[in-house]
Amino acid sequence: MPTQPIPTQPIPPIPTQLRGFDLARYSSRYFMALTFTNIKSPVGVRNGTTTMPNAPADLAIVTDLFDRIPLDNGGSEELFGVWSKNRDELIKEVTNQIIAFQKANGMTVVDGVLDPGGGTLKLMNKLASDRLLTPMDEEPGWEDWGYTALPMLSNDKVPEISWELTFGSSGSPRAMSTRGYKCDPAMGTPHIGIGWPTGVTKPSAYLIYFHHSISQEGGDYRSGAELFKKGIGDYLIGRMKAMEQVAWSGKNVCVLVPEPTLGGQSAFENNEKLVVEALKEIDADISGGEIRDLPPLLLASYSDGLGRMGNFLKNCASIGRTVRGAYDFDGLYVKRFAGITLTNLSNSGAQVFRYVGNSSPAFLPNENKLAYLMRCIHQSPRVMPLFQKRWVNHPHYGEFTSNPAWAAQWWMHFYIPSCMLFHGLANTDSI
């Protein structure tokens, strides 16, 4: 398993009164950049008269460095990502920031320019905190728990038009790419895995998938390698089949799975600033360094991951307002989270789908199946009831007779996330 970044100096005890953003800010000051980030040509305007090449890729590198340097040291860390989209204005802003940096650090030359390998750029590298996420060198070898040959729905409308679900989509899904990131300790999760349609450089949305608790599966996650490869892999390529479901949906969505820990998913539950910064780094990585406003968010959770989704919506309210869709895979089966109704999210305009197995709503007296379906799916949020008899066409339905005790309690809870994300994504507008 890759090691965490090594601090350049001992980290002093963290004061107990520091919480949230302040805690992340405090700890990040002690993790300096581990490698030297260079530019290919000069950036800025020399002495207010001579404009340098200011190549777009170099400007992106420079603004990223400034965004990892505190204001007190002449950087823009506390103003992360606030740079003009207009090229001329951006060059002015960067030039002014270079001058501010050179003055703040008492440099002998204050000329408003960064030269490749120059003294100002070297000092910026020294003072910049390390990135939150470091892309891994090779594509991760995601692993599963042996549940890869699970069928897709036959089409994206099946749950609402057919009582007996049908499976087996015709044709082939799009190719998908995947990547892994090593996380700064401030994130509270060691790694993040992502998957997105091959060739897409500007995802239309980012889907954060909140993992179920692993406390009851300690024997399955005996090592850090298993937590990384299988904890993430189970969601991307294994039973949850997130990448395949994105591929079938036709949406240009990037799905993001933080590695599960016994303590949850940390920053993705409680630290909006770190979530935004991580998303910006991933977005810039996929786009090849282009800086843009983040696209909308989507949220998904399986089982008691609903509690983590609820924590995100509570603690990350600003970015939470960009959520366009949310998919709860049988969280209603977890009684302790009955208070997480997702009603406010649905009423705000997001499209919310709750896929429910044994906890499906009851029929009204004399209500036929079609009327029942229409009543459930036109609620706010939408409820997709998935009674046992709706699954008779599933190739694993025989488990209701071969393993009846397990199947009666857990079968639908187990299989709901393996195919219903396809339905949710395909039926979420404006992404």
N, C-alpha and C positions, 0 to 999 in steps of 0.2 A: 504494500500500500504506500502511495507517495507520502513523504513526510510533510509536515506543516512548515511554513516559512520560519526561518530562524531569526529571532530578534537581534538587532545590532547592538542592543544594550539591555541590561536586565530590566524587566518590567516591574516597577514598584507596586506594592499592594494597591488594589483599586478601592478607593473610598466607598463605603457602603451606601452613601447618599446618592451616588451616581446611578442613574437609571436610564434605560432607553437610548435615545440618540447620544446623550452625554457619555454614556458608557462606551458606545462605539467610538466616539470621537477621542476619548481618553486613551483607549487601547490602541487605536490605529496610529497615534503619534509615535509609537515605539516600534513600528514595523516599517522600516525604510525600504525604498526600492531595492530589489535584489539584483537587478541587471541594469545596464546603462541603455537608455532609450535615446537613439540618435535620430537626426533628421538628415535628409539628402541635400537640401539647399537652404540658404539663409531665410529667416522669417522675420518680418517686422519692417519698419521704415527707419533707415539709418540717419540719425541726427535730424529727423524731421524733414528730410529732403529727398533721400534716395530710397525708393520702394524696392524691396527685395522680391525674389520670385514668389514667395508665399504659396508654394504648391499646396493644393487642398489636403493631401495626405500628411504633409508636414504640419499644417495648421491643426489638423485633428490630433496629431501627436502632442503638440505644444499645449493645446487647450486641455487635453487629458492630464498632462503633467501639472499644469497650474491647478486643476481641480483636485489634485491630491497634495497640494501644499497649503497650509493654513494662511489665512489673511495676515496674521502677525508676521509671517515670513515672506510676504509679498505675493502670495498665491490667491486662489479663489475657491478654496475647499468648501467654505460655508455657503457658497453660491453655486453649488454643483450644477453644471449643465446650462447655466444661463449665459449663452453666447448668441450673438446675432446670426441670423440665417443669411443675411445679405453679405456678400463677399467683401465689399469695400468697408462696410461698417465693422465686420469681423476683423479685418486687418488693423483698423484703428484701435479696436478694443484690445487686440493682442499686443500691439505696439505699446499702448499705455500700460498694459499689465507687465510687459517686459521692463519698462522704465521703472514702474513701481517696485518690481522685484529687485532690480539692480540698486535702487536707492535704499530699500529696506535692508539690504544685506551689505551696504557700504562698499559696493564694488568700485574699483578705480575707474572703470569705463562705464558710463551711463549713456548708451547710444540708441536704445530701443530696438536692438537686433540680437537674434540668436543665430550664431554660426555653427555649422556642424562640428561637433566635438569641441566647441568653444567653452571658455570658463563659465559663462552664465549658464549654459545648458548643463554642464557638469554639476554645478551647484544645485540646479533644479532637480536633477536626478538624485542627488544626495538627500535633499529635503523632502522629496515626494514620498508619501506613504505608499506601500505596496498596493496593488490592485486588490479588490475583494476577491476576484476570480482569476485564476490562472488556467488557460486552456491546456488540456493534457495533450501530449505530443502525438498520441496515436488514438484512433477510434477505439472506444472502450469495448472490451469483449463482454458485452452484457450477457448475463445468464438468466435462466428461468427455473421454475420448480417443476418442469415437465408438462406444462399446460400450454403448449404453443398451437396445437392442432384443434383450435376452437373455431366454430363457424361464425361468420358475420350474418347479420340480418339480410334477407333477400333484397330489401330496399329500405330507404330511410323513412318510409311512412308506415311500415308494418305494425308497430305497437299501437297505432291509433285507428287503423282501418281493418285489421284482422284479429279476431279473437284468438285463433290458433296461430301463433307466430310462425313465420317461415324463414328458412335460413339458406345461405348459399348465394352470395352475389355473383352475377355473371361478369365476365371480363377480368381485368387485373387492376389492382390498386396502383397508385403512383409510387415511384421510388421515393424513399425517405433517406435523409442523412441524420447522423447522430453525433453527439460530441459530449465529452465529459469535462468538468471543471473542478479544480482543487480550490477550496474556499479558504479565505482568511478566517482565523478562529473567531473573529467578531460575528460571523454568520451563524455560528452555533451548529452548523451541519458540515461535515467534512467535505462533501462533494455534491455537485448538482449534475444531473444528466438532462440533456435536451434531445428532441427529435423534431425535424421539420421537413417539408417537401423539398426534395433535391432540386436545386436551381433557383429556389426562392431566396432572394437576398433582403427582402423587406417583408417580414411576416405581417399579416393583416391583424393578428392578435397574438398575445402570449397567454397560454393556458397553464396556470399553476395547479398542479395536482397534489392534494393533501393526502398523505399516506395514512393508512390505518395504524393503530398502535402495534408495536412488536413485542410488548411485554409478555404476551402469552406464547410467543414463538421463539423464546430464547435459545432453544435447542437448534433451531433452524439458522439462526444468525450467530454462529459461534465465533466469527472473526470479523475484523474490519473489512477484509476482502469480500466476504459474503454480504455484508451490509452494503458495500458499494455496488458489487456486480449484480447481486440478486435483489437487494432492497430496491434499487432503481430499476434493474432489468425486469423484475416481475411486473412493473407498471408500463415500461416502454415496449417490451417485446414479449413478455410472458402472459400470464393470465389476463391482465388488464388490457393488453394489446393496444396501448394508446397510440403508438405510431401507425399501426395498421388501420385503426379506426379514423385517425386524421386523414390518412391516405384515401380511404374510401369516401370520406365526407366531401371531398372536393374543395375543402377550405385551405387557405394558405396559413395555417395556424402552426405555431411552434409550441410544443408541449414541454413543460419544465417540471422535473421531479427532484426535489431536494432529497438527499439521502436520509432515510429515517434514523432516528436515534431513540434511545429509551426515554429521553426528555421531550420528544416531539420534533418540531421542525423550526424551532427557535426564532430567528429573525423573521421568517415568513409568517410567524404568528404575532409578532409584537413590535417590529421595528420598521416603520414605513420608510425611513431614509435609506436603510440598508437594502430593502427590497427594491426601491427605485434605482439605486446605484447599481445593484446586481443586474437588473433588467437592462439598464443602459449599456453596461459592459457587454452583455450577451448580444444585444441588438447591434452594437458597433462591430462585434466580432463577426456576426453573420453577414453584415453588409460590407465588410472589408474596410471598416474604419469610418464610414459615413455617419455623421451625427444628425439625428432627426428627433422630432417629438415622438415619444413612445406611442405605439398603437394601443387600442383598447385591451382590456384584460378579460379573460375567462377564468372561471374557477371550477374545479372538480374535486370531489372527495369520495372516498370509499369507506363505508362502515363508520367507525367512530372518528375517521378523519374529518367528519362533519364538525366535530368540536374545534379542530384546527382551522377549518374554514371560518367558523364563527369567530374565532379569535382574530383572524385576519380582518374580517369585516368590522370588528369592534376597534381594533388598534391601528388600522391603516386606512382611516376614513377618507383621506384625500384621494389617494390612488384608487380606493374602493369605488369612488364615484365614476371611474372609467370602466367598471365591469359591465359587459354587455350580455353575458350569459353565465349561468351556473348550473352544474350537474351534480346532484346528490344521489349517489348509488347506494340505496338502502340504508341511509343514515337513520331513517325512522325506526329501523329495527333496534336501534340502540336507545333504550328508553331514557337514559340519563340526559340525552340531548334533545328531548322532546320540546324544550323551550326554544330551540333554534328553528324557527319557522321559515326563515328566509322571505317572509312576507314583505318587509320593508324594501328588500332588494328587488323583489318582483314589482312592487308598486312604483319603484323609481324608474321603471322602464326596461330593466334587464329581463331577459328571457330565462326563466328558472324552471328546470325540469327535475322533479323528484321521482326516481324510479323505485318502486316499492314492491316487496315480495310478500312475506307472511303478514306484514302490517298494512296491507292494502285496505282501503275503505270498504265498509260493508255495503251490500246492495240495499236499496230502498225497497219497501214492499211492492211487489208486482213490477219491478223495474227490469227491463230486458237488458241484454248485454250491450247493445249499441248505445242505448240511453245512458247506461252506467258509464261507459267509456267517455261519452261526450261530457257528462257531468264532471268526471274527474279531471279530464284534460283541459277543461275550460275554467278550472279554478285558478286562483292566483295565490301562490305559484301553482304551475301545472303538476298534477299527480298522474303518473303512469302506473296503473295497477298491473301487477304481473303475477296473477294467480298461477298455481301449479299447472292447471289444465291448459294454460296458454302455451306451455312449453313442450307439448307432446311431440313436436317435430324435431326437437333438439336431439342430436346423436347421443347425448349422455343421459337422456331421460330415463333410460333403463335403470339408473341408479336408485330410482324410487322403489324398485322391487329388489334389487340386489343389495342395497344398503338402506333399508327403509327408515331406520331410526335417525341416521345422519341426514338423509335426504329430506325427511319431513321438516326438520328444523333449519338446515343450513343450505340446501341445494340452491334455491333461488338467490339467497344472499351471496353464495359463492360465484354464480354465473352471471348475475346482472351486469357487473362492470365489464364483462368480456365482450359485450356487443352493443350496449346501449349508448355509449359515448358517440358512436356513429350516428345514431338517431338525433341526439342532442345537438351535435355540431352542425349536421346538415340542415336542421330546422331552426338554427339561430341566424336571424337576419343581420345584415350590416356588418359582417366580419368577412 
